[in-house]
Amino acid sequence: MTTFEEFSRMSLEQLRAAFVAGKCDPVEVMEMTFAQIAKVNPQIRALYDLQTDAALQAAQEARSRYRNHRPSGALDGMPVTLKDSVQAHGMRWHHGSAAHGTGVLGVKDSPPAERLKAAGAIIIGKCAMPDYGMSSSGVSSFHGIVRNPWGMGWSTGGSSAGAGASLAAGIGVMSVGSDIAGSVRLPASHCGLASLKPTQGMIAHTPASDVRSAGPMVRQAADLELLLRVLGGVHQDDRFSVPITEPTSDNPWREMRVAAYTDFGFGAPVQRPVLDVFARAQKALAHIVGEVLQPAVPYDFDAYLPINQSLQLRGWREYIGAAPEHREQTPRALIDWFSEAGDWGAEHIARFEHGIAAGVAQTVALFDGVDFLLTPVMPMVNFPATELGPDPHMPLRQSTFCAPFNQSGHPAVSICAGHDLHGLPVGVQIVGRRFDDLRLLRLATLLEQALWPEGRPINYWPLQPVQA
């Protein structure tokens, strides 16, 4: 018999080995998972559309396959979740907002859902997210406020908020989120997890996008490579999808060149607790790769401002596309932020698109003579759970270090590198060259292991009552 805590500390490979050896089985794990959901979800509000009966039936079928020594795939029998915005057959899409009424019932699996099912994973429910995915919080007019198990008064980050909260509470083995400006990396940092925003297109998603990526979120970085191999590759439904690229170099890590940045020359100053954790991560990384370079500030303008305007336009378009009788349920602060986009003409849009292109050019230049980058995930540790973000005028402003790599298409990983004096997790981001995702994931795993040689601390039993 495996305990819930033992299960939640297992890697995917360890869990599969336990299933194969009969040390635990998918039914046992599924029952523990739904018991934990019943215990904590009313408090953290992370999950909805739970598939209890179907998941338990699928777990029984997986148990039979293991007993007959015929598991169906790399994730056979494992409980997983999907972000609200990731479509799945028979499950509801709300995009986090009461503006969409009763939501939309999925009639087709998105590529991530399709590939999880093909690997034998059991989708147990959907994860809450903020309205339109347009804030870095867990505040939703449809789902309510998602709470962080590390401190119920603190934000989960967003927009993959429910994924962050549920995994931090030990629920499931992974979740598929999506990331347009940091939306898997921010909640990973807030909730003490690891996540991947892949090279644009390496994990197919719908609707196709040149800036938004689907990405896995997990409790430990060692699981990310397996999940990239499950989720990744070309898919006919995503015209931007690309194949997984195997590393072309087997150079030793100590020949890798890494640049560390705690300042891009724009955005809020990085707070001292984040700098302290970052210094710890930089020191650990230097033991792996040798010298970590510290170049000059790379940007000559605030490259986030045109990105912010592109997000305003995206939010405005979704708002005016919602039914008039529902759309005023959108949080007023979001409407105030993006409504000015309703007056923009072609010339204004062309100006911010030019600014985005200039930012991409300067982001690409970060890799001149460098293999990887190390940055904070965001400049602060956390903010109150009831707020859309620390800057009420730009609800994704703290994605200074994340959003540029959505525009440039580079892969980026967030891992937990330490905690502040409140015990709240603090993440760091490692960024790789485009199509170098596998080496990036291996480096992130090495760094996480160096930072936590005894294994990542987990202190969410019971839920922490810390208030913001």
C-alpha positions in Angstrom: 0.0 0.0 0.0 1.3 3.4 -1.0 0.5 6.5 1.0 -0.8 9.6 -0.6 2.4 11.5 0.3 4.6 8.7 -1.1 2.6 8.8 -4.3 2.8 12.6 -4.7 6.6 12.4 -4.4 7.0 9.8 -7.1 8.4 10.7 -10.5 6.4 9.4 -13.5 9.0 6.6 -14.0 8.8 5.6 -10.4 5.0 5.5 -10.5 5.0 3.4 -13.6 7.6 1.0 -12.0 5.4 0.7 -8.9 2.4 -0.1 -11.1 4.4 -2.7 -13.0 5.8 -4.3 -9.8 2.3 -4.3 -8.2 3.5 -2.1 -5.3 0.5 0.1 -6.0 -2.1 0.2 -8.7 -4.1 2.8 -10.7 -7.3 2.2 -8.7 -5.5 2.8 -5.4 -3.9 6.0 -6.8 -7.2 7.2 -8.3 -9.1 6.7 -5.1 -6.4 8.6 -3.1 -6.5 11.4 -5.7 -10.3 11.9 -5.5 -10.1 11.7 -1.7 -7.6 14.5 -1.8 -9.8 16.5 -4.2 -12.8 16.1 -1.8 -10.6 17.3 1.1 -9.0 20.4 -0.5 -10.8 21.5 -3.6 -13.6 23.2 -1.8 -10.9 25.4 -0.3 -8.5 26.0 -3.2 -11.2 25.9 -6.0 -8.7 24.5 -8.5 -10.7 21.9 -10.3 -14.1 21.6 -12.0 -15.9 19.2 -14.3 -14.5 16.2 -12.4 -14.8 12.9 -14.2 -15.1 10.7 -11.1 -16.9 7.7 -12.4 -15.2 7.6 -15.8 -11.8 8.0 -14.2 -12.4 5.2 -11.7 -13.6 2.9 -14.5 -10.5 3.8 -16.6 -8.3 3.1 -13.6 -9.8 -0.4 -13.2 -9.1 -1.1 -16.8 -5.5 0.1 -16.4 -5.1 -2.1 -13.4 -6.2 -5.1 -15.4 -3.7 -4.3 -18.1 -0.8 -4.0 -15.6 -1.9 -7.3 -14.0 -1.8 -8.9 -17.4 1.6 -7.3 -18.1 0.1 -5.2 -21.0 0.2 -1.5 -20.1 -1.0 0.6 -22.9 1.4 3.6 -22.9 4.0 5.6 -20.9 1.3 7.2 -18.7 -1.1 4.3 -18.4 -3.4 4.7 -15.4 -2.0 8.0 -14.3 -4.3 10.8 -13.2 -3.8 14.1 -15.1 -5.7 17.4 -15.5 -6.2 20.0 -18.3 -6.5 23.7 -18.1 -10.0 25.1 -18.8 -8.7 26.5 -22.2 -7.4 23.1 -23.4 -10.3 21.4 -25.2 -11.3 17.8 -24.5 -14.2 15.8 -25.8 -17.2 15.9 -23.4 -15.6 18.5 -21.1 -16.6 22.1 -20.7 -14.6 25.2 -21.9 -15.3 28.5 -20.1 -12.0 30.3 -20.6 -12.3 31.3 -17.0 -15.1 33.7 -17.5 -18.8 34.1 -16.8 -18.9 36.1 -20.0 -19.2 32.9 -21.8 -22.4 31.8 -20.1 -22.6 28.1 -19.6 -19.5 27.5 -21.6 -18.9 25.2 -24.6 -19.0 21.5 -24.5 -15.9 20.0 -26.2 -16.7 17.9 -29.3 -13.1 17.0 -30.2 -9.9 16.5 -28.2 -7.2 19.1 -28.6 -3.8 17.7 -29.6 -2.6 17.6 -25.9 -5.7 15.8 -24.7 -5.5 13.4 -27.7 -1.9 12.6 -26.9 -2.4 12.1 -23.2 -5.2 9.6 -23.9 -3.0 7.8 -26.4 -0.3 7.4 -23.7 -2.9 5.9 -21.3 -3.3 8.9 -19.0 -6.7 9.4 -17.3 -8.0 13.0 -17.5 -9.8 13.5 -14.1 -11.0 17.1 -14.5 -10.4 20.6 -15.8 -8.4 23.3 -14.1 -9.7 26.8 -13.3 -8.1 29.9 -14.8 -8.7 33.7 -14.8 -11.0 35.5 -17.2 -9.8 35.1 -20.8 -6.3 34.1 -19.5 -5.6 37.8 -19.3 -4.3 38.1 -15.8 -1.5 36.5 -13.8 -3.8 35.4 -11.0 -6.4 32.9 -10.1 -9.3 35.4 -10.0 -12.2 34.2 -12.2 -15.7 35.5 -12.6 -16.8 31.9 -13.4 -14.6 29.7 -11.2 -14.1 32.0 -8.2 -10.7 32.7 -6.6 -8.1 29.9 -6.9 -6.1 29.6 -3.6 -2.5 28.6 -3.2 -1.8 25.6 -0.9 1.5 27.2 0.2 -0.5 30.0 1.7 -4.2 30.5 1.2 -4.0 34.3 1.2 -1.4 34.3 -1.6 -1.9 34.0 -5.4 -1.4 30.9 -7.4 -0.2 32.9 -10.3 -1.9 32.5 -13.7 -3.2 31.9 -16.0 -2.8 28.2 -15.4 -3.9 28.8 -11.9 -5.9 25.7 -11.1 -3.1 23.5 -12.5 -0.6 25.2 -10.1 -2.9 24.9 -7.1 -3.9 21.3 -7.7 -0.4 20.0 -8.3 0.9 21.9 -5.2 -1.9 20.1 -3.2 -0.6 16.7 -4.5 -3.5 16.1 -7.0 -2.6 14.2 -10.1 0.9 13.7 -11.7 0.8 16.5 -14.2 -1.3 19.1 -15.9 -1.3 20.7 -19.3 -1.4 24.4 -19.1 -1.0 27.1 -21.7 1.4 30.0 -21.8 1.1 33.3 -23.7 3.2 35.6 -21.4 4.3 33.2 -18.7 1.1 31.3 -17.9 2.7 28.0 -17.0 5.9 29.5 -15.6 4.3 32.1 -13.3 2.1 29.6 -11.4 5.0 27.1 -11.3 7.0 29.7 -9.5 4.1 30.7 -7.1 3.3 27.0 -6.4 6.7 25.4 -6.1 6.5 23.4 -9.4 8.4 22.8 -12.6 7.0 23.7 -16.0 8.0 24.0 -19.7 7.0 26.6 -22.2 8.4 24.7 -25.3 9.9 26.0 -28.5 6.9 27.5 -30.2 5.0 24.7 -31.9 6.9 21.8 -30.4 3.8 20.9 -28.4 0.8 21.2 -30.8 -2.2 23.1 -29.6 -5.4 24.6 -31.0 -6.3 27.1 -32.1 -3.0 27.4 -33.7 -0.9 30.4 -32.5 2.6 31.8 -33.1 2.9 33.0 -29.4 0.7 30.8 -27.2 2.1 27.4 -26.3 0.7 24.4 -24.4 3.1 23.2 -21.8 3.3 20.6 -19.0 3.4 21.4 -15.3 4.7 18.9 -12.8 6.1 18.7 -9.3 9.7 17.8 -10.4 11.7 18.8 -13.5 12.8 15.2 -14.1 9.3 14.4 -15.5 9.3 17.1 -18.2 11.3 15.3 -20.8 9.0 12.2 -20.8 6.0 14.6 -21.1 7.5 16.5 -24.0 8.0 13.2 -25.8 4.3 12.3 -25.1 2.9 15.7 -26.0 5.3 16.9 -28.6 5.6 16.7 -32.4 3.8 17.7 -35.6 0.0 17.5 -35.5 -2.3 18.1 -38.5 -4.6 20.5 -36.4 -1.8 22.9 -35.6 -0.2 24.5 -38.7 2.6 25.9 -36.6 3.6 22.5 -35.0 7.1 21.3 -35.4 8.9 18.0 -34.6 10.8 17.2 -31.4 14.4 17.9 -32.2 17.0 15.6 -30.7 20.2 17.3 -29.4 22.9 17.6 -32.1 25.7 18.2 -29.6 27.0 15.9 -26.9 29.4 18.5 -25.6 30.0 18.2 -21.8 28.0 20.6 -19.6 31.1 22.5 -18.6 31.5 23.6 -22.2 28.1 25.3 -22.1 27.9 29.1 -21.9 25.3 30.5 -19.6 24.3 34.2 -19.2 22.5 35.3 -16.0 20.2 38.3 -15.9 18.4 39.9 -13.0 17.5 43.0 -15.0 16.4 43.4 -18.6 16.4 47.2 -18.2 12.6 47.5 -17.8 9.9 46.3 -15.4 9.8 46.4 -11.7 13.0 46.0 -9.7 13.7 42.5 -8.5 12.9 42.1 -4.8 15.6 41.0 -2.4 14.1 37.6 -1.6 14.1 36.8 -5.3 17.7 38.0 -5.7 18.8 35.8 -2.8 17.2 32.7 -4.3 18.5 33.6 -7.7 22.1 33.9 -6.3 21.7 30.4 -4.8 20.6 29.0 -8.2 23.4 30.8 -10.1 26.0 29.3 -7.7 24.6 25.8 -8.2 24.5 26.2 -11.9 28.1 27.4 -12.0 29.1 24.1 -10.5 27.4 22.3 -13.4 28.5 24.5 -16.4 31.5 26.3 -15.0 31.4 30.1 -15.4 28.1 31.9 -15.5 28.4 35.1 -17.5 26.8 38.4 -16.4 26.4 40.5 -19.5 25.2 44.1 -19.6 21.5 45.0 -19.7 20.4 43.8 -23.2 17.4 45.9 -24.1 17.3 49.6 -25.0 13.6 50.1 -24.5 10.7 48.7 -22.5 10.0 45.6 -24.6 7.0 44.6 -22.5 4.9 47.7 -23.4 4.1 46.6 -27.0 3.4 43.0 -25.7 1.0 44.5 -23.2 -0.8 46.3 -26.0 -1.1 43.1 -28.0 -2.7 41.4 -24.9 -5.1 44.4 -24.5 -6.2 43.9 -28.1 -6.6 40.1 -27.6 -8.7 40.7 -24.4 -10.9 43.3 -26.1 -11.7 41.1 -29.1 -12.8 38.2 -26.8 -14.9 40.6 -24.7 -16.8 42.1 -27.7 -17.2 38.6 -29.1 -19.0 37.4 -25.9 -22.8 37.6 -25.7 -23.9 41.1 -24.6 -26.0 39.6 -21.8 -23.0 37.9 -20.2 -19.9 39.9 -21.1 -20.4 42.6 -18.4 -19.7 39.9 -15.8 -16.0 40.3 -16.9 -14.1 41.8 -14.0 -14.3 45.6 -14.3 -10.5 46.0 -13.8 -9.9 43.9 -16.9 -12.5 45.8 -18.9 -10.8 49.1 -17.8 -7.4 47.7 -18.9 -8.3 46.5 -22.4 -11.2 48.7 -23.4 -9.0 51.4 -24.9 -8.0 48.9 -27.6 -11.6 49.4 -29.0 -10.4 52.8 -30.3 -7.2 51.7 -31.9 -6.9 51.9 -35.6 -4.5 50.2 -38.0 -1.7 52.7 -37.5 -1.7 52.2 -33.7 -1.7 48.4 -34.1 1.2 48.6 -36.7 3.2 50.7 -34.2 3.0 48.1 -31.4 3.6 45.3 -33.8 6.8 47.1 -34.8 7.7 47.3 -31.2 7.2 43.6 -30.7 9.4 42.9 -33.7 12.1 45.1 -32.2 11.8 43.3 -28.9 12.1 39.9 -30.6 15.3 41.0 -32.3 16.9 42.1 -29.0 15.7 38.9 -27.3 17.3 36.8 -30.0 20.5 38.7 -29.5 20.7 37.5 -25.9 21.9 34.2 -27.4 24.9 35.6 -29.2 27.7 33.3 -28.0 25.5 31.8 -25.3 23.7 28.5 -25.0 21.4 29.1 -22.1 20.0 32.0 -20.0 19.2 32.1 -16.3 16.7 34.7 -15.1 14.1 35.1 -12.3 10.7 34.0 -13.3 9.3 37.3 -12.0 10.6 40.2 -9.9 8.5 39.5 -6.8 7.7 36.4 -4.8 3.9 36.7 -4.6 0.9 39.0 -4.2 -2.6 38.7 -2.6 -4.9 36.0 -4.0 -7.7 38.5 -4.5 -5.7 40.7 -6.9 -5.4 40.3 -10.7 -1.7 41.2 -10.4 0.7 43.5 -8.5 0.2 46.2 -11.1 -3.6 47.0 -11.5 -3.0 48.8 -14.8 -1.1 45.9 -16.4 -2.4 42.5 -15.0 0.5 40.6 -16.6 3.3 43.2 -16.0 5.3 40.9 -13.7 6.0 38.7 -16.7 8.9 40.9 -17.7 11.3 37.9 -17.8 8.8 35.5 -19.4 6.8 37.2 -22.1 9.7 38.1 -24.4 10.3 34.4 -25.0 6.8 33.8 -26.1 7.3 36.4 -28.8 10.7 35.0 -29.8 9.6 31.3 -29.6 12.5 30.2 -27.3 11.9 27.3 -24.9 11.9 28.2 -21.2 11.6 26.2 -18.0 10.6 27.3 -14.5 11.9 25.3 -11.5 11.6 26.0 -7.8 15.0 27.3 -6.5 14.1 28.2 -2.9 11.7 29.9 -0.5 11.3 33.3 1.1 10.9 34.0 4.8 7.2 33.2 4.6 8.1 29.8 3.2 6.6 30.7 -0.2 8.3 29.2 -3.3 10.5 31.2 -5.5 11.2 30.1 -9.1 14.0 30.6 -11.6 13.8 30.4 -15.3 16.2 28.7 -17.7 15.9 29.5 -21.4 17.4 27.6 -24.3 18.0 28.2 -27.9 15.0 27.3 -30.2 14.7 23.6 -30.8 17.1 22.8 -27.9 14.3 21.8 -25.6 15.7 18.4 -24.6 19.1 19.7 -23.5 17.2 22.5 -21.7 15.1 20.0 -19.8 18.2 18.0 -18.8 20.0 21.1 -17.6 16.9 22.1 -15.5 16.8 18.6 -14.0 20.5 18.8 -13.1 20.0 22.2 -11.5 16.9 21.1 -9.5 18.8 18.1 -8.2 21.8 20.2 -7.3 19.5 22.7 -5.4 17.6 19.9 -3.6 19.9 16.9 -3.2 17.6 15.4 -0.6 14.5 16.0 -2.8 12.2 18.9 -3.0 10.6 19.9 0.3 6.9 19.5 0.3 5.0 21.2 3.2 1.4 21.4 2.0 0.0 18.9 4.6 -2.2 20.5 5.8 -2.8 23.5 3.6 -0.9 26.5 4.9 -3.1 29.2 6.4 -0.6 32.0 5.8 -2.4 35.3 4.8 -1.1 37.9 2.4 
